[in-house]
Amino acid sequence: MTTTTMMDKLFPAIIGQEAAKRKLKFYIEGFEATSICPHLMFVAPKGAGKTTLAKAFARNLKDRHEDKPKRFLEINCATIKNLKQFMNEIVVTHMIDRDATILFDEASELPKSVTMALLTILNPNKDNMTTFSYEDYTFDCDFRRLSFLFATTESHQIFHALLDRMDRVDLEEYSHDDLAKIMEVSVEKIKFKSDVLAQIAPTLRGNARAAQKLSQKIDIFCGRKRSREFGADDWKKLKKTLDILPLGLTRIEMSLLRYLSNGPRRLTNLSAKMGMTKAALQRDMEMYLQKMELIEILPAGRALTGIGQEYLKDFKKWFK
């Protein structure tokens, strides 16, 4: 069996992320031989598919007694408020004397008390088993029965000692070709004409979720015009209707570029002009604009780059 065929079997419908899938394939093969899987931390920006990939990986961790995946439990860590709730609603109910794979999504939201408990529960050792006691409960955690997966966009907010107990699986940004394939499989009944996908992909900000969401809108668009084809003229109409801008910028980001077209501005000045906090500007806007080389930070303040100036000039032709 070829590597490509094996990857398709292990991760059907997962497009791209070849490096991550190779690493996960190694862990799956190790699990098949030993029933042990290291604790894994999936790290990626929002919308990059970390939860989807973690779930696809979990489906390959088979029950020791049946030819089917182990029972799977997905937990949104923002719903865990304290250690008592964690023990009563998760450990006692789903983990004691059970075989299961547990995914802790949004792991940066774990309360400190639960994080401290997990330091003991997940401590690697030669016996592949730990014991944790809380009030009247003693929980024996057998890593042959329980597999632990975590996912986060904010790995720097996770306590370093807990992060050290895990193997990281970092996801890459999706290429334009990958995004085009995601769109095609998301709406298989629609035929994309000529090079329209090449025109669409740069507006998706490297984000798989954005590709899926736009595919749904294209499906609606084609349904309204009673056609199963989508071409350049359709894209021209849709991007104007939905106000989709070049490189996927938002109107607020466009406003920031226009403010900077008159010269460099200090962050405090931009914050006042935009009606946003400095932290929000830095977190929600500057990173992507710098990544696309549209702005730069100089001693005089934030400034448009040459690419940013060309972007504003070319934008005038975007909807024509």
Secondary structure, DSSP 4 states (H G I P E B T S, - for coil): --HHHHHHHHSTT--S-HHHHHHHHHHHHHHHHHS----EEEE--TTSSHHHHHHHHHTTSB-SSSSSBPEEEEEEGGG--SHHHIIIIIIIIIITT--EEEEEESGGG--HHHHHHHHHHT---TTSEEEEEETTEEEEEETTTEEEEEEES-GGGS-HHHHTTSEEEEPPPPPHHHHHHHHHHHTTTSEEPTTHHHHHGGGGTT-HHHHHHHHHHHHHHHHHTT-SEE-HHHHHHHHHHTTPPGGG--HHHHHHHHHHTTS-B-HHHHHHHHTS-HHHHIIIIIHHHHHTTSEEEETTEEEE-HHHHHHHHHHTTTT-
